[in-house]
Amino acid sequence: MSLVPIRQQLRAEEINRAIRAFLTERRGRALTTTERREYERMRAAWLAAGPLRWRKGR
């Protein structure tokens, strides 16, 4: 049984996907100061959304 509400889990997954896409677009180079701030903002939102519960098969 999960202690994190389902909607909150989905939100964390959505934010995680956005972070991965953001970093993939910038692969191979350092982040600018502005990009680093955006990454930190997304990371804070991900942490606030609660832990990801990885489903079997991932």
Secondary structure, 3 states (H helix, E strand, C coil): CCCCCHHHHHHHHHHHHHHHHHHHHCCCCCCCHHHHHHHHHHHHHHHHHCCCCCCCCC
